[in-house]
Amino acid sequence: MHYDQETGSVFEALGSSEAGLSFEEAEKRLLEFGNNELEEEKQISVMKLFIIQFKSILILILIAAALVSAVLGELVDAVVIMFTVFLAGVLGFFQEYRAEKAIELLKSLTAPEALVIRDGHDQKILSRTLVPGDLILLQAGDRIPADARLVEAFNLRVDEAALTGESLPVLKNTGALPLETPEVDRTNMVYTGTAVTYGRGKALVTATGMSTAFGSLAKLLGTIERSRTPLQESLDRFGRWIGAATLVVVSFVAVLGILSGFPLFDMFLWGVALAVAAIPEALPAVVAVGLGLGVRRMVKRNALVRKLPSVETLGATNVICSDKTGTLTQNKMTVERVYVNGKKLKVTGSGYEPSGEFFGGGGSAPVSGDEPHLRRLLLAGALCNDADLVKNEGSWEIKGDPTEAALVVAAAKAGLRKGELEKKYPRVEEIPFSSESKRMTTLNSTPTSVSNSTSNSTSNSTSNSTEATSSSFDSSPGAGGPDGLVAYSKGAPEVILDSCTKTFFEGVERPLTPELRQEILDIVGDMGDQALRVIAVAYRGLEEEIPLEEVESEMVFVGLMGMRDPPREEAKAAIRTCASAGIKTVMITGDHKVTASAVARELGIFREGDLALTGTELDRIEDSEFEDMVEQVSVYARVYPTHKLRVVEAFKKKGYVVAMTGDGVNDAPALKAADMGIAMGITGTDVSKEAASMILTDDNFASIVSAVEEGRNIFKNIKNFITYGLTTHLGEVLIVLAAVLGWQILPLIAVQILWINLITDGLPPMALSVEPPDRGLMRQKPRNVEEGLITRREITAGVGIGVLIAIQALLVLIWALESGFSLEKLQTLIFTLLVLSEMFNAFNWRSDRYSVFALGLFTNKPLIYAIGITLILQLLVIYTPVLQTAFRTVPLSLAEWGVILPLASTTLISMELMKFLRSRRYK
């Protein structure tokens, strides 16, 4: 990369010169290195992508069942099954079709044109034709077209947040760096896709296309396999289990029926019907509908899901790895503390809104913006500044460096507007900021009246005292000389202090003693411990003409301003909620370790006993050692994309379900590797959005909590629907088995079994999928993804209700036989009983914890409508002559309804009793 070489050596190594490459040489290199663009992955065909959606075991079983049903003449059931299969496949296809676009969007981020020097002339060329050795010109606003080594830099600052996560523009230089310098700290390099925010420079292209930092990210994205979601794995496991169980049970009962004397063809038809009934063919549709409706609810809560199965993943998430800047913080540098005239002041207000106040006395005593010492500090910070604050469509925005903008906003809070100040005190000269000087100085003219009065005041005071110099600046910017010039300087505290011989204290300029200097440095240290970025400000009245290089000496120290990117208040509450929900929050950022740790501590992420690591420290740790300690680390600072990816993978190896939030290109590999990638909708790059499974439309960490709750609720509803269906199928199989074994009677014919399956697994489960979250859902720990869709608890309850339904049917069977009812009457009674019992059972599975009466009997109106429609359909089957013939039913009397209806209600009564006893046990 040539970062460790001097510029002369870089020219030689790359075979270039100050005149750039010749066009002939550039053409040769283009053939050698190829176009400066990212390679596309081999695209999967649309047809293959569609077919992949039907590889699930459950889907294959459903397709087979539909084909058999069609062959046997059950066309209605076959059409319904195939429709649900097709719906699930189409939904999955459209989601996955967009999931592989990250590489294409990486290409769109590269600059379309580049300004280069070739044959000694400035030329604009297509960036895709750049080659190593090209000399490119950079200026503010340019997107850098290739990785390059700087050979000239004039106050050049580059926004590398999209690549490194660094929240502030990086000041660039041309000096050689040590060989061991981490890539994130190579300040003499610029990288593809980053942007120049300030200054200008020249750079020699060192890498193009897939050899650039962006290219490495593209390779990472292309090699990372997106893991299947817990829901997909659970559905497959459940499909295999239910398929095997269905085959065994149905085969056993069918063979038993044949041995008992039933006709072979009838038992085959009946066995197929029972097999179809035992398979929950509504499951894919209900899952799709539940996820789709959940997505609609999440959009209203500022979370947009790109991949439907990923919604459920949030419910199992137990680690969230979050970027800091803009996600946990406001991404707006704000002055929060001021040290002036020996006093510490607090500044209220946050962001770029120029409203706030100044308080002293521990934050209780208001300080006027007209206070001379404070006013001088703020005015100096605003004038020695290249940023500006503008109002655009009702909101305040900055132009320029965020750190400088914070000083402009602080001045505006005291009524000092940047535009007005520059008109009154125009800049006549400047010494720009550099990494070597760590300061910036401007020379501004002042009104003659002000400069004369201050000059006279200073002269009189000097003759009267050697200890202090009077300086009565009421609202003036500083001590002007005969030409009305004042030098203002801001920068690193230690640098500014080294150039000062006096301090402005209690209205006069006093000598800056070693004791006072140390006191100021202690204040700087205190601010640093509070994660504040500290800027010192000084001035000098130019009473006589001196060389520009001597201006930054014998200055007067004015004060300090401490600023930071404030945390989002709503993020604090969200992190507390995550903690109560058993979710660990981890900060992964490109910022410095001290700053990151302090912010994490304030947010509640970094607690006693937690560890913080930098990317450099992480590089020194072996994978096995890191996996052992990953659970103790809460903050990762100064990291690079490979570090983020390593953290995510370490958590996954420990069995965690990991969500990763991010907004930059640098986050894309980790977003894709995480179980749940969450991109920022406002500040996020297109690459991060395409690599993610979910996008936060408000860039707010708090919205993740809403999404987690929704994910948990969706999975809860899916589990409840499956358990509800399990009771239906189990009850059917048990009553058939008991009737065949005990009485050699088929209590249900094939078409009745299929009808029960269609109406009980149709509308009611759909309605259960929209059940709102239980109270206290976010006080529960994340579920263990290894436990699957159905746990021992659901199996116990489901089997219990299934057995109860079978007992109900058995009692009706015995009653019908003793009453001498016909076979058709017996089958109609059992047929209707099972439908009624399942409608009562639907109320049970609105929640597996809370009573339906505690939830509110009518709070899920879709379920009420679904049950009502189902009962109407059942009545039509019983009382409509045409349907009576098709389903072999007979009308039921009121007396018969009086028997089966109370009996069916015990399904609800028994479950309510179980919930009551369980709640009493845990009180």
Order of alpha helices (4+ residues) and beta strands (2+ residues): alpha-alpha-alpha-alpha-alpha-alpha-beta-beta-beta-beta-alpha-beta-beta-beta-alpha-alpha-alpha-alpha-beta-alpha-beta-beta-beta-beta-beta-alpha-beta-beta-alpha-alpha-beta-beta-alpha-beta-beta-alpha-beta-beta-alpha-beta-beta-alpha-beta-alpha-beta-alpha-alpha-beta-alpha-beta-alpha-beta-alpha-beta-alpha-alpha-alpha-alpha-alpha-alpha-alpha-alpha-alpha
